[in-house]
């Protein structure tokens, strides 16, 4: 019946429930406060998906299209609100702690905190980990720490352990969070945005000693990327038919359309033939690690 059909917004990034709207007498749509709040969240996540399309590209409803084209509110305030809401949700759930690069004394204190908070302490990283604790003020290139970043965990300074033990409660994490990459990833997860290497494919050529190939493959999988078993060829039909875009590349960068990477270890003697053509680029493993730690698809030097 006219007026009874619920308009839908389809997003390629993540399925979203249809907004709750009721038709007014004059045919205009009346939005509830909850519907508008959900629309605001959708607007914050309205970057292109892996096919280069936005939510507005998926709707033929003019009213909805005009709403999706509204300018976004201040990003920092929206992010802060999202963080506060999700922080409460995470804190109410089970805490799973893991240390990365900690001394034996620090590991002992972390175990004491797990007992006080009735939390679980892991020796190896898995999908249940919520907090990764590092000894200093900087992010580390250990496998545990990088997996924590890619999974949107809290990556915290050890001072958080000391403060929580002293007060015997779970201190608020924001004050002790490692900034930049870890924080960027956590907010990315809270906003339900795609993972770092969403839409990207990787081929690892040569030997890898500094960071073993198995570890690099784990990082690709955790970041939503795909592993190629054969070296991609820029002029092949298979390569050209892949129509995804790199979600986390800058929108105005040609790297946005580069979705296949040949990775080699720049500390080894292996030097493959330079490739930077169309959708296939060659990159050193140091670039790959820097992308993970900063949670950015960093530009490659020409």
N, C-alpha and C positions, 0 to 999 in steps of 0.2 A: 504494500500500500504506500502511496506517496507520503513522505515524511517519516515513515517508520524505519527506513533503511539507515543503519549506522555507517557513517563514512569511516574508511580505514586508511591508515598511513602505513605503508610497507617500507621498512628500512633494510637495506642489504647488510648493515652491520650487525643488527640483532633484532629479533622479533619483538615488537612492542604491542601491548594491548590497545584496542581502539579507544579513542578518547570518549569519555562519557558526556554526551551532548543531548539536549532536548530541543526540538524545534519550537520556536515561539509562534504566536498567532499570525504574525506577518510573514512567516517563512524564514526569518533569520535564525541562526543558531545561537542558543544561549548556553554558555559554558559555566559549569560549576567551578568552585575554587580548586577542587582536587584535579579537575580536568586541565585547568590552566597551569597548575603546578607541574603536571606531567608533561604538558606541552613545553614548558620552560626547560625541563630536563632534556626533552627531545631536541630542542634548539641548541642546547649546549653540546649535544652529540651529533650535530648536523653536518659534519664534514663528509667528504665523499667516501663511499665504501670502496671495496677492492675493485669495483668495475667503474669507478670514477663518477658514481651517481650519488645524489643527495636525497634525503627524504622528500623534498619538494618535487623531485623528478618522478616520484612514484604515485603521485595523486593527480586526478583529473578534476577534483572538486575545487572550484575557484575560491570559495571561502577558506578552505583549509590551506590552499596554496598561498593566499595573502597572509595568513597567520604564520606560515613557515618562513616567509620572506621578511618578517619583522626583524629589526636589528636586535642582536643579543644584548642582554644586560651585562653589567660589569663582570668579567670573567672571574676576578679574584673573589668577589663576594659570593658568586655562585659556587665556586670551588670550595670556599670555606664552609658554606652550608652543607654541601655534599659530604665534606670530610667529617663534620661534626655528627651528622646523622649516621654515617657508616661506622664511625669510630665507636659509637655506642653499641651498634649492632655487633661489631667484632669483639668488643670488650665483654658483652654479655655471653658470648659463645665461649667454647673451650679455647684456652690458650695453649699453643704448641710452640715451644721455644727451641732454638738451636743456636749454638755459638760458632763463630767463624774466626779462626786465627787467635783464639783466646789462650792465655796461659793456663797452666794446671790450677793455679789459685783462682783465676777468674772462672774457670769451668766449675770449680767447687762451689763458688758463690752463686753461679747460675743454677746449680742443682738445688741449693738451699732455697733460692727464690721460687723454683718450681714447686717445692714442697709447701712453702708458705701460701702460694697462690693456688695450690691444688691444680697445677698445670702439668702438662706433659713435656718432657725434655727429650729431644731426638738426637741421635748420634749421626744419622744420615738424613739428608733432605728428602722430604716427600711432599705430596700435595696438601697435607694437613697443616703444615708449618704456617704459623701466623706472625712470628717475630724472629728475626735474625739479629743476633747481637755481635757487634764488632768491637775490637779493643779500643780504637781511637776515634778520631773525628772524620775520617775519610773512608770512602768505599774501598773495598778490596777486590782484587781480581781472582779470588778463590771461587771454586765451583759452587760451594754453598751460598756464598754471598750473591753471586751472579744469578743463580736460580731463584734466590729470594727476591731480587730485583724484578726479574722477568715475571714472577708470579704475583707481584703486587703486594708483597709482605711488608710489614713494618721492618725497616732496617735501622737499628738503634745503636747509639753509643753505649758503652758499658756503664756509663754514669746512670743510665736508667735502672740497671740492676741494683746499684748501690742505693739509689734513692728509694726504690720500691722495697728493698730489704729493710731500710731504716724505718720506713713508715708502716711496713708490713701490709701494704696494699699495692694494687697495680697503679703506678703513677701514670698520668696522662702522657701518651707517647709523643705528642707533637713537639714538645720542648727538646726531646732527645733524638729526634729523627735526623738521619743523614740527609742533607738537602740535595737538590738537583735530581740526578737520575732516580734514586730510590723513591723520593717523594713524587716525582713525575709519574713513575710507574704505578704507585699506589693510587693516586688520583685517577689515573687512566683506568685502572681496574674498577674503582668505585663508580665511575661514570659509564661502565659497561662498554667501553670503547675497544676496538680490536687490539690484539697483541702487537708487539713491536715489529715482528717480521711477517705480519699478516699479508698474504699475497705475494711473498717472496720465495725464491727457490735457490738452493745452495749446492754447489759441487766443490768438494775439497780435494785439491790436487797435491801430490807430493807427500812428504812426511811432515809430521807435526810432533815436536818434542816439548816445547814450552807449554802449550796447552794440547794435550792428547786429542786426537781426532774424535774418539768416543765422547769426550767431554763437550767438544764443539757441537757434535750431533745432538747431545742432550739439550744444549742451549738453544739450538734451532727449533727443536720440538717444543720446548717450553715457551718459546717466543712466537709460536704459531706458524713457523715456516715449514718448508718442505725440503727433503733431501733428494738430490739428483744422483742417480747411480752412474750416469754417463755425462761426460763433459758437453755442455750445451754448445750448439753451433748457431751463430747469429743468423745465418742465411737459411736455416732449415725450416721446413713447413711446420714442424711441431712447435718450434720456438715462436714462430710468428702467429700461430693460432691461439697462444695464451693471451687472454684479453684482460688480465687483472692489472691493477696498479698498486704501487707501494703506498699503503695508507699513511704511514708515518713520515714519508718524504715531504719536503716543502712543496706546497701546491704549484708554485711557479718554477720548480726545478725540473730539468729534463730527467733527473734521477727518479722522478715519480713514475716514469714509464719503464724504468729498468727494474725488472723483476727476477732476473737470473744472475747469480754471482758466482764467479770462479774464485775460490779462496785458496791462497797459498800462504805458507809461513814465511814471513819476511826475515826471520832470524836464521833460516836454513839456506843452503846453497841452491835450492830449487828455484828457478826463475822461469815460469812459463812465458810463452809468447804473449805480449801485451794485447789485451782485448778490451775494447770499449766501443761497441757497435750496437746500436739499436737497444734491444732489451737485454743484452748480455754485456756485463762489465766484469773486469778482473779487479780483485781487491786483496790487500794483505790481511793476515789474521789480526794484526794490531788494530786495523780499522774495525774489524768485526767485534773485537773485545771492547773497544771504545764505544761502539754503538750500544752494546749491552749495558755497560756501566753507566752511560749517560742517558739511557733509554731514549735515544734519538737515532734516526737514520741519517747519520752524518754525511755531508757532501764528500765526494772523492776528488782528489786533486786531478787536474787534467793531465 
